[in-house]
Amino acid sequence: MKLAASFYIVLGVLSLSFLPIHAQENPKRVFKAGAATSNITPPLGMEIVGNFAPRPIAAHVHDELHARCLVLDDSTTKLAFVVADTISLSRDVWDEAKQKIEATTGIPAANMMFSGTHTHSSVSALTNSDPSLNYRQFIISRVVDGVRRAVNNLEPARIAWGSGQLPQHVFNRRWKLKEGVTNPNPFGGQDRAVMNPSSLLIPRLAGPAGPANPEVYCLSVQATDGRQIALMANYWLHYVGGVPREHLSADYFGEFSRQVESKLAVSGEHAPVVGMLANGPCGDVNNNDYSGKTKAVKREPYEKIKLVAGDLATEVLRVRGTLEHQDWVPLKATVENLELASRRPTPEMVKWAKEVLAKPKDATPVHRLEQPYAERTMAAYNAKPESVSCVMQAFSIGNLAIAAIPFEVFTEIGLEIKSRSPFKQTFTIELANGSNGYLPTPAQHELGGYETWLGTNRVEREASVKIATKILELLERLK
């Protein structure tokens, strides 16, 4: 009997040796993270976008522009973030970068969430007539390199997230006018809401047309030794400005990142810490208070940028100090295309546009912006696509959800998504995976104003309802 027992023990041990490795042992799941920064500063001599014509030509680099990259890996799924210092990038630019990254790293394009900060002191990625200034291919190559380097930098890591409050720098820039008061628009009509009202209009204002979000979100990634790998924030505020017209600058997004990186830097052979500031739904929010409660202060160039970035960095670092980092969390991603009808001008608008464009060049305009909006009206009239295919995307990191929308999103839309999300915490990144203009709600369309004008807004009036519905569907799918 003893001999038989020994035989079966030996037989059992031998049979184990023929089992697949994954059946013999249950390797511990390892969470990893890697980050990198690519310089995307364009050459001087290119046209700075972000304002109406005549646009200035870049003559000075005040601070370098970057694509800041973060890759997370839960041993099964990888997610990649890119936040680029650019006013925005069209879907085809991001798609080309994603295809190249997928080919070299294996990360699915659906797992890449790429966005622009919306600095107004950058250039367009459209191909320039001068082949030496082909910024489109340059920025694609730098984004690809940045993500590949972040993958190369992957190491065991811990992750945490949370939020803080920074209300003093966010104000809704759209104001409703009092009953019976209107403001002319470029199309010869009248609006009941106005963006950035002049001092002459302040007595005629009824109140903000929408909310602002005082919350700031923080995603912290550390190495297992406590060293910071990356710190990403999400704040719902337009660019700050105060930049000389001919300067290239990353605005307060870059200043925030530099301050975070400086305060969290460590010496040694490790990859440098990466600070990132992804912009949230702020299509109707900026840094100017039109309520009359805040005294206007004349500031030097870049002074306000440093003020906002400094306050934001202080709050994000405070939140980081309260977080409990986790050794492992599950990562998930989902994405879907949403077809939205392109917005078309009415026959009356086309007639108006043709009349404006037929005026002599020295004719006095009825509205200071009638010429550019007449051009935009005719562009919309002649545009061939009847619809726009937009990327709707959502990530989950543990019980944190991150939504991505390729528009300048009104804050109330982001707040609706947050309030209806099935996740404990949710924030949204705007101008992600494309750029399709402003996204007002149907009610805001009724009020009118800059963000609702044809040419500024390029899709159907019900687009915000369809987008919020689709994003919430994706979040339910992740949950």
Buried (B, 14 or more C-beta within 10 A) or exposed (E): EEEEEEEEEEEEEEEEEEEEEEEEEEEEEBBBBBBBBBEBBBBEEBBBBBEEEEBBEBEEBBBBBBBBBBBBBBBEBBBBBBBBBBBBBBBEBBBBBBEBBBEEBEBBBBBBBBBBBBBBBBBBBEEBEEEEBBBBEBBBBBBBBBBBBBBEBBBBBBBBBBBBEBEEBBBBBBBBBEEEBBBEBBBBBEBBBBBEBEEEBEEBBEEBBBBBBBBBBBBBBBBBEEBBBBBBBBBBBBBBBBBEEBBBBBBBBBBBBBBBBEBBEEEEEBBBBBBBBBBBBBBBBBBBBBEEEEEEEEEEEBEBBBBBBBBBBBBBBEBBEEBEBEEBBBBBBBBBEBEBBBBBBEEEBBEBBEEBEEBEEEEEEEEEBBBBBBBBBBBBBEEEEEEBEBBBBBBBBBBBBBBBBBBBBBBBBBBBBBEBBBBEBBBBBBBBBBBBBBBBBEEBBEBBBBBBBBBBBBBBBEBBBBBBEBBBEBBBEBE
